[in-house]
């Protein structure tokens, strides 16, 4: 009978290597008088398994959460209409917005017109990720009314709150009005955001 046994003493003589008829067999077995008992082996096995589970859990936990929606700055204009929502990146964190391109009145690589009505306009510029709003008031009172109306339309189109809208790049401009200097070519931010 061709049987060779070799005992390796790395863990208190626990690992036994057997070679039987040109086959290698590894077997965990307690041998000798100074070896670990079965309870110690079970404890170490359970400890190692728990440690492995914790490491895997931490790796999964630290993995950044991926959104199902594309970043508005990374999607080609001709493909952007495939999605219901978009992510708008900002310094205060990404904002989930409705895919405004689905209701665009004009869609080109340079601009996406969302609203073009008489004295109001909302255009998104993919080049600088800015929503440009234009209003054409003739008085200060009309400017305040138009500004509020167009800001509410922007909130509705994008499906965001005022707080989230303040994270977006939005510029409100009045068109030239040479006879009314108070409203002539003025630039504002959203009225409900700080500093505007």
C-alpha positions in Angstrom: 0.0 0.0 0.0 1.4 3.3 -1.1 0.5 5.7 1.7 2.5 8.7 3.0 1.4 11.0 5.7 3.0 14.3 6.5 2.0 16.6 9.3 2.4 20.3 9.1 2.6 22.1 12.4 1.5 25.7 11.5 -1.7 25.7 13.5 -0.8 23.4 16.3 -0.5 20.3 14.1 -3.9 20.7 12.6 -3.3 20.2 8.9 -2.6 16.7 7.6 -1.5 16.1 4.0 -2.1 12.6 2.6 -0.8 11.3 -0.7 -2.7 8.2 -1.7 -1.9 6.5 -5.0 -0.5 9.7 -6.7 -3.5 11.9 -5.4 -3.1 14.7 -3.0 -5.7 14.9 -0.2 -5.9 17.8 2.2 -7.7 17.1 5.4 -8.3 19.2 8.6 -7.7 16.9 11.5 -6.5 17.3 15.1 -3.4 15.2 15.6 -1.0 14.9 18.6 -1.4 15.8 22.2 -0.8 19.6 22.0 -3.3 20.4 19.3 -6.4 22.6 19.3 -9.6 20.9 20.3 -12.6 20.7 18.0 -14.3 23.7 19.7 -11.3 25.9 19.0 -11.3 24.9 15.3 -15.0 25.6 15.0 -14.6 29.0 16.8 -11.7 30.0 14.4 -13.7 28.9 11.4 -16.8 30.9 12.5 -14.6 33.9 13.3 -13.0 33.8 9.8 -16.4 33.5 8.1 -17.8 36.4 10.1 -14.8 38.5 9.2 -15.2 37.7 5.5 -18.9 38.6 5.6 -18.1 42.0 7.4 -15.4 42.8 4.8 -17.8 42.1 1.9 -20.6 44.2 3.6 -18.3 47.2 4.1 -17.1 47.0 0.4 -20.8 47.0 -0.8 -21.7 49.8 1.6 -18.8 52.0 0.5 -19.7 51.5 -3.2 -21.1 54.8 -4.5 -24.8 54.8 -5.3 -25.4 54.9 -9.0 -28.4 56.6 -10.4 -30.7 55.2 -13.0 -30.9 58.6 -14.7 -28.1 60.1 -16.8 -26.3 63.2 -16.0 -27.7 66.1 -18.1 -24.1 67.1 -19.0 -23.1 63.7 -20.4 -26.0 62.7 -22.6 -26.0 63.5 -26.3 -28.9 65.7 -27.3 -30.2 63.2 -29.9 -30.3 60.5 -27.2 -31.5 62.5 -24.2 -35.2 62.1 -25.0 -35.0 58.4 -24.1 -35.1 59.1 -20.4 -37.9 60.4 -18.1 -35.6 62.0 -15.6 -32.2 63.6 -15.7 -29.6 64.5 -13.1 -28.4 68.0 -13.0 -25.0 68.3 -11.3 -24.4 71.2 -8.9 -22.0 72.2 -6.2 -24.7 71.6 -3.6 -25.4 68.0 -4.9 -27.1 66.6 -8.0 -30.8 67.5 -8.6 -33.2 65.0 -10.2 -35.2 66.9 -12.8 -37.9 66.0 -15.4 -36.5 65.4 -18.8 -37.4 68.8 -20.2 -36.3 67.9 -23.7 -39.5 65.8 -24.1 -41.5 69.0 -24.2 -39.0 71.3 -25.9 -40.3 73.6 -28.6 -36.8 73.7 -30.2 -34.0 71.1 -29.8 -30.5 71.7 -31.1 -27.1 70.9 -29.8 -26.6 74.6 -28.9 -29.9 75.2 -27.1 -33.1 73.6 -26.0 -36.1 76.0 -26.0 -38.6 75.1 -23.3 -40.9 78.1 -23.6 -41.2 80.8 -26.3 -44.4 82.8 -25.6 -44.8 86.4 -26.3 -43.1 88.2 -23.4 -41.5 85.0 -21.8 -38.9 82.5 -22.8 -37.0 79.6 -21.2 -34.0 78.2 -22.9 -31.4 75.6 -21.7 -27.8 75.9 -22.9 -26.0 72.6 -22.8 -22.7 74.4 -23.3 -22.8 76.0 -19.8 -25.6 74.0 -18.2 -27.6 77.1 -17.6 -31.3 77.8 -17.9 -31.8 81.3 -19.4 -35.1 83.0 -18.8 -36.1 86.1 -20.7 -38.9 88.4 -19.9 -40.1 91.5 -21.7 -41.7 93.9 -19.2 -42.7 97.5 -19.8 -43.0 98.4 -16.1 -41.4 97.4 -12.8 -44.8 95.9 -11.7 -45.1 93.9 -14.9 -41.5 92.7 -14.5 -42.3 91.3 -11.0 -45.4 89.6 -12.3 -43.7 88.1 -15.3 -40.7 87.0 -13.2 -42.9 85.1 -10.8 -44.9 83.5 -13.7 -41.9 82.3 -15.5 -40.2 81.0 -12.4 -43.3 79.0 -11.6 -43.3 77.6 -15.2 -39.7 76.6 -14.8 -40.5 74.7 -11.5 -43.4 73.0 -13.3 -41.4 72.0 -16.4 -38.5 70.6 -14.3 -40.6 69.1 -11.5 -38.5 70.5 -8.7 -39.1 72.5 -5.5 -37.9 76.1 -5.0 -35.1 74.7 -2.8 -33.8 72.4 -5.6 -34.2 75.1 -8.2 -31.8 77.2 -6.3 -29.1 74.6 -6.9 -29.5 75.0 -10.7 -27.8 77.6 -12.8 -30.6 80.0 -13.8 -30.3 83.5 -15.2 -33.3 85.8 -15.7 -32.8 88.7 -18.2 -35.0 91.5 -19.2 -35.0 92.4 -22.9 -33.9 95.9 -23.9 -36.5 98.5 -23.0 -34.8 101.9 -23.9 -37.7 104.0 -22.5 -37.9 102.2 -19.1 -34.4 102.2 -17.6 -35.5 100.3 -14.4 -36.2 97.2 -16.5 -33.8 97.7 -19.4 -31.5 94.7 -19.9 -31.4 93.7 -16.3 -30.0 90.3 -15.1 -31.4 88.4 -12.0 -31.4 85.0 -10.4 -34.5 83.3 -9.1 -36.4 85.6 -6.7 -36.7 83.0 -3.9 -33.0 82.1 -3.8 -30.5 83.8 -1.5 -28.8 86.8 -2.9 -31.3 87.5 -5.6 
